[in-house]
């Protein structure tokens, strides 16, 4: 026997040019509800490779899939069932595990077509034109029906009891002697106590579990065609006994470290503090709600879950009550103080706490508190330790946390959720530390829980759903939706053990991929009069009112909506090829009834009046929104239909789907175009030092996904007395524009007494006059002659943004000749000028040069 793991030997064979490794059969791909990921495909290929062997009944009748928590082992299991049924004629499968909770979950996964987590195609399993049914049984039939898979779901404890204490009409060893069976063991590490114990004395519990291992071994041997397929994320291959048992059985290995490195999990961040439990719970709740706000602002529907983890039931129950009381009694002054203290403590701009408190400092706190007191209540909290938790309804809530109609936001638990809990939208785990131990056993358990919480939440962004992280190498607030935060105590012994446990579990903590570069205002610049006493001019904004949003037109929503309807679309799995029902079409107007609109609105949370009113302030009720000719009252939907279908032929559900598509389009535009402030033509001066100061930029160390001309690098500017910072942290196009200014600096100094170029690093914002769109020009050119001060806005612009940002150029150019423009108190002595975009398109670069010279050098 070799010490090399079977997985490695198979991969070596796959790389051999003389081998012809198998592919996953199309019938498996076609009959699974989820697209297989690359590593799942590889797992099935390696399994199929073993089963094609002439010695499979002997050499490969017992195999282990060692795959990370959250990697979709059960989908691989479902694929294996289909393969063994089709290729090997197996109809009888026994699925066993150590927990009733996992049995219930697996029942849904493999048999409940109404479940969101059903693993097969909902419209039925079809192989070679035949529909295949899955029938759950207690015993297997003597004469099995054609096209039927028989599945027994049980715990290992019950399986052992049934076989060792046979009953009438029950499962017995004798009844299985002439029946070939596939044994499917989930969380398989539980049946290995006999192997891993070596020679030490076993406890009573281990003695019982040892018989489980014997039971499984006997079942495997009872028929030469039987198979035992084990699935686990937890196997200690450093244990010699376990290694020698499994090294020739691990058919595929994909550990958590590799799973996380490939981007299929959330990143894991430990948040260590010295706070008491109450403050820790409050901060975690604010972070969870901040996560929800960021998601909502990006058009992502997210209900993030918090798990409060204790080591004792009494502590958990008390923390639950304390938390609910904390939320219920929260006031604006209290929250203001929390935010002020947070801003004072968390100065590091990279800190998630800094970003969170900064966000809340500019948010309507009255609304924040209302949202918290709506989202975190007794009805939206589960305590998994309470006796009432054992009810079927609570178990259902716990296992459907991602569903839109599941209200739960927070869970209090001790140890019931460590294994078999499948949840994707868990983003915060809070360790309630009072009385907690710092032992290795404790932290090993917590590491397993963190591994489960790290499952990725596949949210839709940019109209695309991804099952891998997208923002690792981007400076985006959406990183928070790809991160699991573990809130814990800052106690050395505990942290040391936790880090060891995380390392043993192959859980990686996110590496810092950002370098912080600081640009400083030159000391000699700070001493100059223009800097100490000068001003930067920005236009005043005023609140928008209902008058600014009187109709869909204000949101760029068209009330005439055209949509294609297809009665049939064929799409080949794994490709983007689509075959439509026909190309000959005609257009009809869809008759939109009030009940149809009401039903569509009820199915979309955005259109609940309390929410809609925030974006459409001119409406007084949902009825007003539906009936007003400015909104849905004048809606026309034109449907392009195949020639053989008329609008009257559409079913009520098809009509509803069409209206829902319009509402989704309208929602997107309403969100994007609604602003709370609009710009005025009145500009006022703000002291230079209030807006212009040292600044820090995070530079991405991993630049593979960034185009060269977008990559920011530091440029030494100490020898350029006209640039106010010691360095320019700029991309390629911005650096080119600095070179342009440098080429004309002597001419500028001939015309003006003062010439200074200022990098505007997210400080100076102007808002279009009469509109709500604002932006921050990349550079300001400060010029002064004997009579006047000039503030010139300069904006380098990549060719890919010229069209969508044209409004910015139009706004800048309008500053020169807007008769309504007013500079408060200084109209005669200040001029505001905008120059055309500086771009890398040669013709447009010439236009910039001519505009620059005409406005600044030819007067």
N, C-alpha and C positions, 0 to 999 in steps of 0.2 A: 504493500500500500504506500502510495506517495504522500508526502506531506503537503503537496500543492493542492489548493482548493479547486474543486471541480469547476467552478465558475472560470477560473483562470485558464484551465486546460481547454475548455470549450472556446473561449475567446481566442486562444492561440490557434485552434483548428479553423476558426472563422477567418483568420488572417492568412491561412495557408492557401496559396494560389491553386492548389490541386483539390481543395475542398469546394463543395457547392452548398453552402449553408442554406437552410430553409428560410422562406419568408412566411409571414403570418398569412394564412389563407384569407381570401376575400370574404368568405362567409362569416368569419369572426369579426372582421372590421364592419361588415354590413349590419350585424346584429347587436352591436354594442351601442349604448346611448351616448357615449362620450368618445371623442376622437382620442386614439391612443397616443400617448406621448412617446418620444423616441426611446426612452429607457424602458417603458412598458412593452414596446414592440420588441426590444432586444431581449427582455425577460422571457417573452413568449417564444421567440425564435430559439433561444437556448434550451427551453423546456421541450419544444418540438424536436429539436436535434437529438435529445436523449431518447425520446419515445420512438424515434425511427430506428434505433439500434436493434439489432437482432437479439441482443441480450438485455433488452429493457426490463423484462419481467424479473430479472435477477439483479442487474447492476444499477438500474434506475427506477426501482419500484418505490423508493423512499427518497424524496427530494425536499429541499428547503429553499424558499424564497426569502432572503435576508434583505428587506427593503425598509426604507425610512418611514417613520410615522408621517402620514399625510401624502405619501407618494402614490397612493392608489393601488394598494396591494389587492383590494377586493375586485377591482376591474380586471387585473391580471388573473385572479381566481375565476372570474366569470368567463374570460377567454379560454382558460384551461378546461372548464366544464364543457364548453362548446366543442373544443378540439377532441376531447376524450369521447364525447358522445358520437361525433361524426366519424372520426377516424378509427376508434377502437371499440365502438359499439357499447360503451358504458352507459347505463341508464340509472344506476343506483349510486347516490352520493350522500355521505353522512358528513354534515358540517358540525364541528363541535368546538367549544371554547370554554373559558373559565367563568364566564359572566352572563347572567340573564339579559343584561342590558345590550350586550353585543348580539345576542340571539335575536332580540327584537329589531335591532338595526339591520342585521343581515336579512331577516325576513322581508323587510321593506326593500332592501337593495336587490334581492334576487327574485322576489315574487309579487311585490305590490306595484302594479303598473301606475297607480295613482300617486305614488311617492315621487317627490322631486329628485330623489337619489336612486331611483330604479336604474339598474345597470344595463338592462337590455332595451332594445327598441320598443317603444310603448305600443306600436301598432302590431307587435307580434314577432316572434322569432321564426324566420323562414330559412330553411336549408334545402337546397335542391328542389325548390318549389313546394315543399311541404311545411305546414305550420307545426311548430314544436311547442308543446305545452310543458310547463314546470308544475308538478304536483307535489305538494308537501304531504308527507306521510309519516306515520309512526313506525310502521313495518313495511317492508317491500313486498310487492305482489309476487305470487308464485309464477304467474304468467303475465309479464309486463305488456302493456299496450304499445302499439307502434307509435313512433314520433312523440314519445313522452319521456321526460326526465323526472325521476323520482328523487325528492330531496328530503332528508331527515335533518331537522335542526335541533340540536340538543346541547346541554352542557356536558363537559367531560365527567362531572360528578354523576349526573343522571345516567349517562351512557354506561359508566362503570357499574352503577347500581343495577340497571336493567339487565346487564349481561351476567352479573355474578349472583343475582337473585331473580332468576327468570320467572315470568308470570304467563298465564294463559293469554294467547294472542299477542304476546310481546316479542321483542327482539331477542333472539338467543344465538349463541355460537352455532348450534346445530342448524338453525334455519339459514345461516349465512355460509355454510360450508360449500354449497353448490350455487352460490350467488356471488358474482364478482362485484366488488364495491370500491368506490373511491372515497378515501378518508381525507377530509379537508380540515386541517387544524389551524385555527386562527389564534394569535397571541400564543404561539406554540411553545414559548419558553416555559410555560406553566407545567408542561408534562415532563420536564427534564430533571426533576429533583433527584431521582435515583442516580442519574449520570453525573450531575454536577456536585453531588454531596461527597463523592469519593469515599473515604473510610471513616469520616466523623460520624458520631452518633446522631441519628435522625430524631427530630421532634415528632410528637403524635401527628401533627398536621402533615409533616413530610412523609411519615409512614403511609398515610392515606393517599397522598399524591403519588407515592412510589407505585402503588397498585394501579393508579391511572396509567402510568407509563407502561406497565406490564399489559394492561388491558389493550392499549393501542397497538403494542407490538404483536399481541396474539391475533388481533383483528387483521393486521397486515399479513400475517403468515397463513391465515386460515384458507386462503385461496391464492394460487400462484399468479393470477391476473390482477389481484388487488393492488392499489396504489395508495401511498400516504404522501400527501402534499402539505407541507407545513409553511406557515406564513408568520413572520415575526420581524419586528424592528429591534428586538432586544435579545441578543445572544452574546455571551461573553466568550469570545474565542481565545482569550488569554487563559481560560480554564482548560487545562490539558485534557481532561475527560471529555468536555464538550467539543473541543477541537477534533479529537480523534473520532468522536461519534459522527461529526458533521462535515469534516473536510472533504469527503467524497460525495456529499449529498447537497452542498450549497450550489444549486443550479444557477442562481443569479444573485449578485450582491450589489446593492446600491445604498450606501449608508447615508446618514443624515448630513454629514459634512459635505459630501458630493452633491446631495440633493439641494442643500442651501447654496453651495457655490454655483450651481447651474441656474439659480434664480427662481426655483419653484416654490420657495418658502418666503415668508416675511423675513426681514432682517430682525435680529434680536438685540435689543438695547437694554442694559441694566441701568436703572435709575436708583442710585444709592443716596439716601438722605438720613438725617438724624431726627426727622420729624416724628411727632407722636402719631398714633393711629388715626385720630380724627383729622388732623391736617393732611395726612397722606391720602386718606379717602377723598377729602375735598379736592385736593390737587389732581388726583386721578380722574375724578368726575369732570373737572374743568378741562383736562386734557382730552378726555373722551369726547366731550361736547365740541371742543375746538376741532377735533378730527372730523366730526360730523359737519361742522360749518364749512371747513375747507373742502370737503367732498361736495357739499351742496353748491358752493360757489363755482365748482367745476362741472356741474351738471351730473354729479354722481349720487345715486341714491344709496345711502349707507346708514346702517343702524349698528354702530360699534358696541360691542359687549365688554363689560368689565367683570372680571372674576376676583372676588375678595377671598383670599386663601388663608385659613387659620389652621392651627394644629389641634384645637379642641372645640367640640360642639358648643359648649357654653360660651366660649369667646366669640365664636362665629355668630351665634344668636344675638349676643349683646351688641356686637359690631353692626349687625343688621339694623337693630333698633336705633342705635346711635346715628347711623348713616341717614336713615329716613327722617329722623328728627332734625338733623343738621340741614338737610335740603329744605324741609318744610319751613324752618325758621330763618332761612338766609335772607339778609336785607341788603339793600344797595350800599349803605355805608360800610357794612362788613365786607362786601365784595370789593369795594373800592380800596379798602385798606389791604386786603389780600393781594390785589393787583399791584398796588404801590410797593408793598414789601417785596413782592416777587420781582418787580423791575429793579429794585435796589440790589437784590441778592444776585440775580442772574444777568450779569453784564456781557457774558460771552455770546456773541451774535449767532454762533453755531448751536448753542444750547436750545433744545426743544422747548425748555421752559421760557427762555428769553423770547422766542417767537410767539409762544402762547400768550404770555402776559402782555407783550406788545400788541397782539391782536385784540385782546380784551380791552386794552387802554383806549382804543378808538371805536369801541362797539357800544351800542345802546344797552346798558347794564339792566335796565328794567325789563327789556325783552329777553336778555340772557337768563335772568332769574325766572321769568315766566316759563321759558323753555325747559330749564332744569327741573322746575317743580311739576311740569307736565310729563317729562321723560323719566324721572326717577321717583317713583311712588311705590306704595305697597303692591299695586297691581302690576307694576313692571319689574318687580324684583322677585327672584326665586331664592329660597333658602333650601339647599339640597340636604340639609341635616334635619329639617323638621319632619316629624312623623307623617304629616300630611303630604310631604313630597312624594311619598310612595304611590300616590294616586296616579292613575293612567294619564289624566290630563296634564299633570306636571311633567311626567316623563315625556309626553309628546311635545310640550313646550321646549324642553331641554334639547331635544333632538331635531328641532325644526327652527333653530334660532335665526337662520338666514332668511326664512320666509318673510315676505312683506307684511303678512297679517299677524306675525308673532310680535307681541308688544314688549318682550323682555329686554331690558338694558343692563341689568346687574344681577350677579349670582353670588351667593355666599355659600362656601363649601369647606369641608375638611379634606376628605380623601375619596369621595364617591366618584369623582370625575377623572381619576388618573388614567383609566384604561377604557378604551372602547368609546370614548366621547369624541364625536366627529363634529367639529364646529370650525367654520372658516372666518367668521367675523368677530372673533375674540382678539382684541388689540391691547388690552391692559390686564395684567395680573398683579394684584396688590397683596403683598404679604403682610397680614395682620400680625405684628411681631410680638405682642405681649405674651410672655410665657413661652415663646417658641424656642425650640432647641436648635443648636448649631451643629448637630452631629452629621456625619457623612450619610447616614441612612436618610435623614430628613432632606438633605440637599439632593441626594440621588432621586428621591421622589419628586422634588420640585423641578429637577432637570427634565424628567420625563414629562411633567406637565407643561413646561416651557416648549418642549419639542412638539407637543400636540397643539399648543397655542400658535406655533409658528406656521401652521397651515396657511397657504396664501389665499387671499380673498380675490377672486377673479372679476374685478369691477370693469364696467364699460367706460372707456374714455376715448374721445375722438372717434366715436361710433365703432370702436373695436374692443372686443373683450380679450383680455390676455390672461394666461395662466402662469406667466413669469413676470418678475419684477421689471419695470420699465424706467425707473427714475434713479437708479444707483449712481449714474454718472452725470446727472443733470441737477442743476440748482433749482429744484422745484419743491413747493410746499406739499405736493402730492406724495413725497417720500413718506409722510406720516401714515398714509394708507397702506404702505408696504412695510410697516415696522410694528413689531410686537414690543411693547414696553413692559419690563418687569420691575415693579416698584418694590424696593426692598430696603432693609436696614443697612446702615453703614457701620457694620461691626466686623472687625478684622477676621476673627476666627470663622464666623459664618461665611463671609465673602470668600475666604481662602478655600473652604470646603465646597462652596457653590461652584467656584471656578473649576475645581478639580472634577466635580460631577458633570459640569457642562462639557469639559474636555473629554471625559470618558464617554459621554453620550454623543460625541462628535458634533456638538452644537457650537457654531462659530459666532463670535460677536463681530459686528460690522467693523471693518477696518476703515480708518479715516483716510479718505482718498482726496482730501482737499488741503491745499496749502494756503495759508493766510498771508497775503501781501498787504503792506500798509503804505499808503501814499501820504506824505506829510506836507503841509503848507510850509514853504521855505521860511526860516526865521526872519530873513531880511524883508520878505513880503509882508509879514505880520506887522512890521514897524511902519510901513508906508501909510500915508494918509488915506489913499483910496480904499485900502483894506480896513483900516480902523474906523473910518467915518463914512465910507461909501455905502451904496445900497444896491440890492438886487431887486428888479421889478417883476412882480408877478400879478396876474389879474385876479380880482376879487371874484368869489363865487357866491351864488345865492342858492338857497334850497329850491329844489324843484317842487312843484305843486301838482295837484290833480289837473290843472290847466295845461301842463306840459305833456300829459299823457291821456289825451281825450279819445284816442282811437287806435286800432291796430296799426294804422299808418305810422304812428309815432314809434312803433317798435319794429318797423320794417316787416310787418306781417301782411301778406296779401290776402284779401278776403275772397279772391278767386284762386282756388287751389286745384291743380291738375295732378292726377294720379293714374298710374297704370295698374290695371287689375289683371291678374293671371288666374285662369281657372285651373291650370296645371303647370307645374314646374318640375322638371326632372333634373336632379343634380347628382353627378357621380361622386361618390364619397372619396374624399382626399384630393379632389380637384376643384377648380373654380368654374368648370364647364357647366352651363345651365341650358337646358332645352325647354323652350316655352311651348305653350299649347298651340300657338299659331301666330302668324305675322300680319294677317289681314285684320284690321281693327276699325272701330268706329268710336265716336265720343258721345257720351250722354251725360246729362246733368243728374246728379244723385238727389233724390228727394230727401231732404233732411227734416225729420220730424222733431218736435220738442222732446218726446220720450227718448229718442235716439241720442240727442245731445246730452240729456240729463244722465243717461246710463254711461256714456263715454266719460263724462266729467266725474261721475262717482268713482270710476275705476282709476283715476289719476290723482294722486295725493296733491300734486301741485295746484289743482283747481279747487281745493277746499277753500272756502271763502276766507277764513282767517289767514291763510297763506297768500292767496291770490290778491287780496286787498293790499298787501305790502308792495306788490309789483304793479298793480293796476289801481291806483288810489282814486280814480274818478268814478268807479262803480260803487253803487250803494248796496248791491245784493247779487247773488248768483243769478237771480231772475233778470236783473238789469243787464248783467254780462251776456246772458243768452239772448235777450230780446233787443238790446240796443243795436241800431244799424251801424254804429261805430265799431261793434265787436261781432258777436256771432249772429246777430240779427240779419246781417247782410251777407252771410257766408254762402258762397257758391262753390260746390265741389264738382268738377268735371272729371268723369271717369272714362279712361280709354279701355275699351272692352274688345275681346275677340268678336268677330262678326256674328257668331252663332249665339251670343249671349247679350241680353239687354239688362238694364239696371234693375228691372222688375224681377229678373231671375235670381238676383243675389239674395242669399239667405240673410236673416237678421244679424247673424254673427259676422258675416262678411261685410255688411254695411257698417256694423259697429267698428270693425277693424279699420275700415277706411276713415271713419270719423276720428278714431283714436290716433291714426297716423297724422291727420291734420293737427290735432291738439298737441301732439309731440313736437311737430314742426313749430307751432305757435309758441309753445313753452320755451323752446330753445332760443327763439328770437326775443321773446319777452325778457328772459333772464339776461341775455347778452346786452340788450339795448337799454335796460332800465338803470338809470343813475339817480343819485340823490341830490346832486348839485349840478348847476350849469354855470358856464362862464359868462362874465360881463366884460364890456370894453373898458372898464375902470381898472387901471393898474396902480399899485401902491408899492412904495419902497420898503424893503425889509433889510435890516442891518446886515452887512456882509458877513461878519463873524457868526451871525445866527444861522446862516445857511451854508457857508463855505468853511469847512474844517477838514482835519485829517480824516481819511476814510480807509476802510479795510475791504478787500475783495478776496473771495475764496476762489482759488485757481484749481481747476480739476487736474489731478495728477494723472488720471486715466483718461486719455483724450481720444481713444479709438473711435468714439461715436461723434466726435466734433470735427467739423471741417476746418482745414488749416486757417482759412481766412476768418473763422469765428473764434479761434482759440486765443484767449487773452494772455498776454505776456507783459512783464514789466520792462519799461524803457527808461533809461537814465536821462533825466532832464535837468540835472543840477547846473549844467553850463548854459542853459537857455534862460536868460533872465526874464523873458516875456511869458514863461509858463510858470504858474504860481506854485505847482507841486514839485517835489524833488524827483518824482518819477511819474510816468504815465502808464497806467495799467490798461492796455488797450488791445483790440484785435487788429488784424492786418489792415482793414479799410480805415479804421480810426487812425492808425499810425501813418498811413498815406496822407490823410488830411492834415495831420500835424506837419508832415514834410511840406505840404503845400503852403501852409501858413509861414513856415520857416523861409521858404523861397521868396515870400513877399514881405518879410518882416522889416526890411530896410525901407521899402516904400511906405509901409504903414507908419513907421516912425517919423518919416518926413512929413506926413499929414497930421499926425496926432502926437500930443505930448505924452500920453500914457497909452501903452498897448500891452494888454495882458490876456492870455488865453486861459480859460478856466474849464477844467473837467467837471461836468455836472454828474456826480455819482448819486443819483436818486434823491436829490434834494430840492431842486427848483422845478416845480410843476406848473404848467400853464394849461388852461382849459379853453376849448374853442368857444368863441363868442356866440352866445345864444344857444349853444349846444352842451352836451354832457360829456363829450369825449375829451380826455386830458392826456397829456404825455409829458415826458421829461427830456427835453433836447439834450443831446450828448455833450455839447460844448456851448459856452458863452464866450464871446469875444468882447472884452471891455475896452472901449476907446474913449479918449477925452481930448478935446482941443480947447482953445481959449473960451469958446462960447457954449459948448454943449458936451454932454456925456451920452455916449452911444452904447446901447446894449444890443449885441448882434447874436441871434440864435443860429447855431450851426448844427446840422444833423447829417452825419454820414449814413448812407442807406444802401444796403445790399440790393442787388437787382431783383432778388426773389421777393422783396417787400415793397417794391416801388408802387405797385398797383394798389395793394390794400392800404398803404399808408399815404396815399396821395392827398387825403384830406389834411394831413399834418402839414404838407408843403403848402397847400392852398391857404391854410390858416396863417402860417408864417409869412407868406408873401402879402397877405391882406393887411399886416400890421403897418406897412409903409404908407398906405393911402386910405386907411379907414378914418372917415371924418368924425366918427363918434368916439374914437380912441381918446382916452383921458389918462394922463399921468398925474395923480393927485399931488397938488401943491407945486409941481415942477414941470408943468406942460412946456414952458419955453426953453427949458434947459436940459431936457431928456428926450432922446429919440430911440424908439424901439424898431429894430430892423430884423427882417427874416431873409435869409438867402436860400436859393434853391438847394435841393439835396446834393450833397457830395456823394458821387457814386462811382463804381468801377466800369460803368457803361461809357464808352469813349465820347459819344455825342453829348450825353447828358453831363459828363465831366466838363466839357467845353462850355456848356450852358451855365454850369456853376461858376466857372472862371469868369465868364463875361458878366454875370450878375454880381459877383463879388467885386470886380473891378469897377463896374458902373456905380455901385452904391457906396463904395468906400474910398476909391482912389481917383475918381474922375470928377468929383464935385469941386 
